Amino acid sequence: MSVEERIRAGRGGRAAAYLELTKPGITIFVAVTAVAGYLMAAIPTVDLATLLHLVVGITLGTAGSLALNQYLEREPDGVMLRTRGRPVPSGRVPPGHARTFGWLLIVAGTGHLWFWIGWLPALFTATAALLYDAVYTPLKLRSPLATPVGAVPGALPALIGWTAHAGTIDARGMALFGILFLWQLIHVLALGWNLRQDYARAGFQLIPPGSDRLISGLMVGNAVVLLPLSLLPSVLGMSGSVYLAGALVLGGGMLAVTVAFMLKPGKQRCGRVFLGSLLYHPLLLAAMVAGAL
């Protein structure tokens, strides 16, 4: 970036730059997922103190993992048009500061969960950070296997929330994990295809090499499996008819937009898949919690 661009980017101040390191939108998204996982395990015996400690711990841990990711990806971020204005490549936050900041938040979040809730949510939080930063981040430069690997920490917040109440993993918790794992695959494939030129500039390999038909076929395949899997919470007695109806509508919609993209690949149709995935996640969780009340 030019000096003028750095000045414009830095107008928000140092505090704003450090906040940006944590990717607040994604951090909130993760916290909401963990809260939904907790509520599904706890309803009707919700403990507000535990819920508060869960939010604090998962927010700190996630924010730290995302900050550390920006430190690790500072060089490719500086190449991509979409990310070159981020705090580290733009020079607003020194790389060493970003690394220390990320580690402190991860340790604080994991420690908070361990002390106030239990070792299992803390372990899953640490595992999510490890997979995201130590496995997924470097793998993005080497293999499209990074996408399914990255879907694991993307789905773990549901188990973090579930185990915060249940203290153990069972079929119901794994159903939540599986739903979010498949959702994440569709979401990242759509993002990777739409931004494939920018990602290629940085050397990222989030989508497999090959034809548009292959990539769209993967989206459709995941959507086909996601639809029946998303019905499991109702089958397992976790949520009622409200959720069942919502899951059918949302799963059908997700399948429809992926099929439309497969029939005629294009940026607009892929954008609909990406937007559909952004809507699917919170709406499905909301229907799930509402159906459990």
C-alpha positions, 0 to 999 in steps of 0.5 A: 500500500502507498503511504496515503493508503496507510494513512487512510486505513489507519484513521480508525486508530490503534484500538480499531486496528486491534479490534479488526484483527479479531474479525468481529463479525466472524467472532460474533458468528462463532459465539452465536453458534456456541450459544445455540449449541449450549441452549440445545443441550440445556433447555429448559434448565439454562444457567445464565452464569454458565452461558455468560462464561461460555460467551466470554471464553469462546469470544476471547479464544476465537478472537485470538485465533483469528488475530493469529491467523492474520499474523500468519497470513500477512504475506499472502494478505498483502498480495490479495486485493481483498485483504491488503488493507488488513492491520498487519499487511497495511502496517497498522499493527506490527507482526510481532504485536499481532502474534502476541495479541493472538496468543494472549487471547487464545490462552485467556479464552481457553483458561476462562472456559477451563476455570469456569465451565470445564476441561472439555469446552476448553479442550475443544476451543484449544483444538479449534485454534490449533487446527485453524492456525497450525493446520488449516492456515499453512495447508491453504497454500498447499492443498484444497484439503484445507477446506474440509480440514478448516470445516472442523474448527468451523463446526467445533463451536457447536460442540463447545456450547453443547459440552458446556452444559452436557459435559460429554459428547453424544449423538445429539452433539455430533449431529450439530457438529455434522450439520455445521461441518457440511454447511461450512463446506458449501460456504467455503466452496462458494467463497473460494470459487467467487474469489478464485482469481484473488486467491490464486494471486496469493497461492491459496488452494481452497477449491480443487483444480478442475472444471466448474462442474466438479466444484459445483458438483461438490456443492450439490453433493454436500447439500444433498447430504446436508438436507437429511442430516439437518433433520436429525435434531427432530428425529433425536427429539432435540427439536420439534415440528417447527424446526423440522419444517424450517430445516426442510425449507432451508435445506431445500433452498440450499439444494436449489441454489447449488443445483442452479449454479451447477446447471449454469456456473456463474458469479451471480449464481455462485453469489446466491449460494454464498448468500444462501449459506450466510442465511442458512446458518443463523436461520437453522439455529434459530429454528432449532432453538425455537423448536426446543422451547 
